[in-house]
Amino acid sequence: MHFLNRAKSVGVLSTALCAVLLSGCVSKLLTSPPPATYDLTGVQSAPAVKGRASSQVLVPEPFALQTLASQRIVVTRGALVAYYPNAQYPDTLPRVVQSRIIQAFEKSKGVRAIGRPGEGLSIDYQLLTNIRSFAFNVTPSGRFAEIEIFAQIMNDRNGKVVEAKLFQASVPVAEDTAPAAVNGLNAALDEVLQQLVTWAVPRL
């Protein structure tokens, strides 16, 4: 009987301890401020294009490795891949980039119609993209916002790739902070999107 009472006491204490720890965790979650959200603004001016394509273009969500396919802002320091704490994009990076690609084409007025899957377009071409790099890189020679996006234009009628090209941009960044890094990434994304639209429209 003494053994049973002792076991029961230990069980009660364990339960109480768990409740206290859980209460502390919940309290911390409730009192911690939400992450700061930084948007990617896309192109600042309409990309320069010659003429207007009569095609309707589909832009699927870009492919990205798991380290990039989240809301987190990537920071690289040599071989180390990390994220800014308490900072995020408004959606996963591939979805944000997809939206900014579509907006860049819309601003250019270079194609008849452009959209994402499910919007009911009668598709002529697909613009397939792969986000190979999208990070704030800290190197011995300085700090840089660097973006690499590989793009392919695929004929939707026969599945053949018409053209493919890698687009890159690197912008120096003065400070190692999330706001400065995002400003640099926005400048780099503007360069990449300008190049992408100017290259793609004559081929669509």
N, C-alpha and C positions, 0 to 999 in steps of 0.2 A: 504493500500500500504506500509506504514511504517513497519507493522508487517511482510509482505512478504519479504521486503528487509532485515529485521533483521534475519529472518529465513534462507534466502539465504546466508547471511554472516556467520551464525553459521555453516551451511552445508559446506561452502567452507573451513572454519577454521578446521572443523572436518576432512575433506578429506585431508587437508594439514598435519595435525597432524598425521594421520594414515600413510601417505606416509613417513613422517620423521621417525616414529617408525619402519616401515617395512624396510626402507632403512638401519637403524641402525642394525636391526636383520640380514639382508642379509649380511651386511658388516662384522658383527661379525662371521657369519657362514663361510664366505669366508676367513677370516683372522685367524680363530682358527686352530691350528695344528691338523692333524688327530690323532686318538688314536694310541698309540704304539701297534704293533701286536706281540704277543708272541706265538710261536708254541709249540706243544706237540711232543716231539721227539720219543716217543715210546720206544721199547726195544733197549738197547745199545749193547747187544750181543745175538746170536741165543739161544733161549730156548732149554734146554736139553731134548730131547725126545728119547724114546726107539722105534726103528722100524719106519715104515711109513705106515699110513693108506691108503687104496685104495679108500677111500670115496671122494666124491665131496661135499663141504660144502658151504652153503649160510650164509652170515652174514648180516641180516637186520640192519637197523639203530637202535641203542639202544634206549630204552624208557627212558625218563627223565621227571621229573616235570618241569613246566614252568620256575622256578627260575634257573634251570640248562640248559634248552634247548635254549641257546642263545650263542652269542659270548662273553658275559661278564664273567669276572673272579670273582667267588663268594668268599666273605669274611664273615665269621660268627663270631660274638662276643656275646656269650651266645645265647639268643633267637633272636637276631638281625641278619637278613640276608641282606647283602649289596654287593656292587660291587666296584672293584677298578676303580677310575675315569681315563679316558683317557688311558685305557688298554683293550685289547681284544684278543681273539683267531683268527686264520685266517678264521675260519668258525664256525658254531654252534658246541657246544661241542659234541653232539651225533654224528655228521658227522665226526669230527676229531677222536673221539674214535673209531668209526667204521673203519676208515682207518688204525689206529694204530693196531687194533686187526688183521686185514687182513695181514698187514705187518709183524706182529709177527709170524703168522702161516707160511707165505712165507719164513721168515728167518729160521724157524725151519726145513723146508722141511719135515714136519711131515704128510702132507696130499697130496693126489693126485692133488687136485685143490681146490681153495677157492676164493670166490668173493662176490660181492654185487648183489642185485636184478637187473635184466635187462642185465646181462652179458652172458646169454645163457648157463649156466651150467646145466647139468643133475643132479639134486640135490638128494643126499642121506640123508643128515642131515641139519638141520638149527641150528645155534648157536644163541639163543635168549638172549639178555642181557638187564639189567635194571640198569641204573646209579643211585644208591641210594644216594651217597654222592660224591662230587668232589669239595672240597673247602679248602681254607686256613682258619684254625680255630684258633682264638685268645682266649686262656683260662687262668684262674688264674695260672695254672701250666706251661704255656708256649705257644709257637706258633707251630702249626703242619699243614703240608699238609696231608689231609686225603681223601682217596678214598675207596668207597665200590661199587662193581659191582656184581650183582647177575646174574649168567649164567645158562641157561638150554640148554641141547642138545635134540633136538626133531627129531625123525625119520620122514623124510618128506613123507615116503610112507604111514604111518598110522596115523600120527599126535600125536603119543605118546611120552611123555617126557622120555628119557632114564636115564638121570642123571641131577642133579641140585646142585649148590654149590654157596656159598657167598665168594667172594674174597675181602680181606681188606689189606690196608697198611697205616701206619702212619709214617711220616718222620718229625723230628724236623727242624724248620726253624729259623734262627738267627734274621732276620730282618722283619719288617712289611712293605715290599715294594713289588710291582708287580713283579720285576725280581726275587727277592728271593723266593716269593711265587710260581712262575712258576717253578723255579729250584726244589723246594721241590715237587711240583706236578708231575714233570717229573720223579723224583726218585721214588715216590710212584707208578706212572703208570707203570714204568719198573718192579717193584715187582709184581704188580697185573697181568700184561700180562705174565710174566714168569710163575707164578703159573697157570694161566688160560690155557696156551698152554700145559704145562706139564700134567695137569689134563685131558684136553680134548682129546688129540691125541689117547691115548689107548682106548678111548670109542667111537671112530668114525670108 
